[in-house]
Amino acid sequence: MTEQALQPKRVLVTGATGAIGQPLCQHLLARGHTVRGFARNPTPGLTDYVIGDLSDRDKVRQAVEGMDTIIHLGAYPNPADFMDVLLGPNVIGLYHICEAAKDLGVERLVLASTLQVVTGHQPEHGPVRIEDGPAPVNHYALTKAWAEIAGDMYARVHNLSVISARIGWLPRNRDEAAQLAKSEVGPNVFFSHNDSNRFHERCVESPNPPRGESVILFAISKPLNAERLDLEPARRIIGYEPQDIWPQGLPYSVEGIA
């Protein structure tokens, strides 16, 4: 057990019933942290959860009250119409989370971004680095690019420690795994469920970044045959070391797919 794991945190996981959030809650509990879930339905396996919508400011503040760390996974997770679908959860909801974190004394805010923020970069130029900046190609990715900038502002202006995690291709079910397997790039930007737990564990337990600073990190597993996204900052800053390579680390069988 690491030294950081001996210092339990009070962690709020939004989107706690999702493909990343639900197993993560159990993983953090097993490491000795106190975990609260926030979602539109009860969080399985938790006795402490708040049922609500990200657009509900009061419910968000109820969920954030008393927490050290927020892992903000809640969002609409796919490209969609900006006004009718994305604006509420991905923009207004993010604002409510960030304001509550600022007002209620949260130390660290972990914001789920996406590899789609950099989809517009050309692969022939080598692995995409954080320094290359955003290159979104849809409105969903735009909301996540805005979240990264918002996170940086809240760190600098309001003295939070902020990690924006550009999450790789985590297939939520066998159908999505089949799509990944057929994609030329998919196995090299794959993010396993087990590595997701490892990555977010480090986001909770690492002392970096300190208050007043923000970082953007790629969150993926080991590439199958070509490095597409630069993992060096995640290794150096929070000590994340992926263990899986496609199709390892999934909670379901990929027989007949991979």
N, C-alpha and C positions, 0 to 999 in steps of 0.2 A: 504493500500500500504506500502511495506517495505521501510526502509531507502535506501536500495540499489537500489530499483526501481526508486527512485528520482534522481539517478545519471545515466542518459542515456549513453549507450555505442554505439560505432560504430561497428557493428557486421557483419562479413562476414560469410555466410553459404555456404559451398561447398556442392555439391549434392543437390542443393536447389529445384530441381523438384522431389525429391524422396519422399518416404512414410513418412520419418521422417522430411526431410528438408522443404517440402512445407508448412505443417501446422505450423512448428516451426517458419518460417519466419513471418507468420501472427500473431502468438502468441507474438513474441518479438516486433513486430510493435505495437501491442495493449498495451504493457507494456511501450511504450515510447522510445524504442531503435531505432536507425537508422540501417536499415538492407540492406545489399547488397547480392545478390545471385550470385552464380557461378555454371554453369552447361553447358551442350552441347546444351541446348535449352533455350529460354526465361523463366524466372521464373514468373509464374502466380501471380498476385497481387502485384508485385514489380515494381516500376519505375526505380530502381537502380539495374542493374544486368550486369554481364559480361558473354558473351557466349564464351565458350572455353573448351579445354580439359586439364586435369591435366598434360599431357605430354608436354604441350606447356608452357615453362618457362616464356615467355614474357606475355602471357595471365594471368598466375597465379599471376605474379607480379603486373599487372594492377589491378587485383581484390583485392589484399592485400593492395595496396597503400591507406594510410589514415585510416586504421582500427585499433581499439583498441583490438578487440577480434576476433579470428577465431574459428568457429565450423566446423571442417573438417569431413564431412560425406561422401564426394565423394570417391568412391572406387568401385571395382567389389565386390559384396556382398556375393558371394557364393563360395564353393570349385570349383576349375577349374584348368586347366593346368597352371603351374607356368610361363613358358617362353612365351607362346602365349597369355595368358589372364591376369594373375595377375601382372606380372612384371611391365607393364606400369602404370596402375592407382594406384596400391597398394604400389609399391616401389619407382619408379621414381617420380610419382605424389606426394607422401608423402615428398620426398626429396625436391621437388620444393616448396611445402607449407612451410616446416620448414625453408628452406633457406630464403624465402621471409619474413617470420615472423621475423627472426633474423635481416635481413638487413633493414627492413622497420619500425621497432620500435613497433611491436605488443607487447602488454602486456601479454595477455593470449591466449594460444593455447589449444583447446579442441579437442582431437583426438578420433575418433570412433574406439574402439576395439570391441571385441566380446566375448560372453561367450564361444565360441568354443576354445578360448585360454586355457580353463581349462577342456575341455571335457574329457581328459584322466584321471582325478582324479576319484577314486572309490567312489560312493555315500554312501556306507555303513560306510565310515569313518566320516560322518557328513557333515555339511555345508562347502563348499569350502571357505576358507579365502584368502584374498590377499596375506598373508604371505606364503601360500602354493606354490606359484609360478606357472608358466605356465606349461601346459601339453597338447600341441596341438596334434591333430591327423590327420591334413591335411595341405596342403600348404597354403590355405587361412588363416587359423589360425596362421601359421608361419609368414605370412606377418604382421599380427596384433600384434604378440608378438614382432616382430622387431620394429613396430611402437611405442609400449610402451617403449622399450629401447631407441629408438631414442628420444622420448619425454623427457625422464629422462636426456639424455645427453644435449639436448638443454636448459633444465631448469638449470642444474648445470653449464654448460660451457658458456651459452649465456644469462643467467639471465632472462629467460622467466618464467612465471607461467604456468604450464602444467597440464591438467587433461586428463588422459586416461580413457575412459568410456567403460567398458566391457558390451556392450549392450545385453540385453536379447532377448528372442524370440518375436519379434514384427511381427505379421502376417500382411502382406501387403494387403491381399485380403481374400475372403471367402475360397478359396482353401487352402491357407496356414493356415487359422484358423481351418479348418477341420483336417489338419495334426497335428496341435498342440493339438486339443481336443483328438485325438487318442493316443497321446504320453503319456507314463507314467510320464515323467518328465515335459512335456510342460506346464501344468497349474501352476507349481511351479517355472518356470523361465520366465513366461509370462511378457511382457512389453507392456503396453497399449499405444496407441497414446497420450492419455491425460497425462499419467504419463511421457511419453517422453518429452512433452512440459514442464512439471513441473521440471523434472530433468535438462534439458538443460537451463531453466530459472535460476536455482540455479548456474549452471556452469558460466553463464554470470554475475550474480549479487553478488555472494558470494565473500567476500574478501580473501577467502582461495582457494588454497594455495598462499602464497606470491611469489613475483618474486624470482627466484633462486631455487624454489622447485617444485617437481612434485608428483602427487598422481595417483594411480590406483583405480578406484571405480567400483563396480558392479551397473548396471543400470537396475532394474527390478521393477515390481509391487509387490504387496503383494502376497506371495505364497498361493496357495489354501489350501494345507493340510500338507506340509512339507517344512521346510526351506532348500533350496539347495545351496544358495549363500548368503554370509554374507553382509547384508546391513548396518551394524553398521558404517563402515567408511564413507559411503555416508551421513548418518544422521549427524554424528559428524563433518565432515570436511566442507561440503557445506550446511548442513541443509535440505537435500532432505528427504521428507516424502511421500512415495507413498500413493495414495488414492484408487486405483483400485485393484480389484481381478478378476481373469478370470471368465467371459468374459467381464467385464466392460471396458468402456473407449475406445471402438472401433468406427470408423466412419461409420460402416456399420452394418447391422443386422446379427446376428449369429443364428437366428431362424432355428431350425432343425439341428444345428451343436453342440451347447453346451449342 
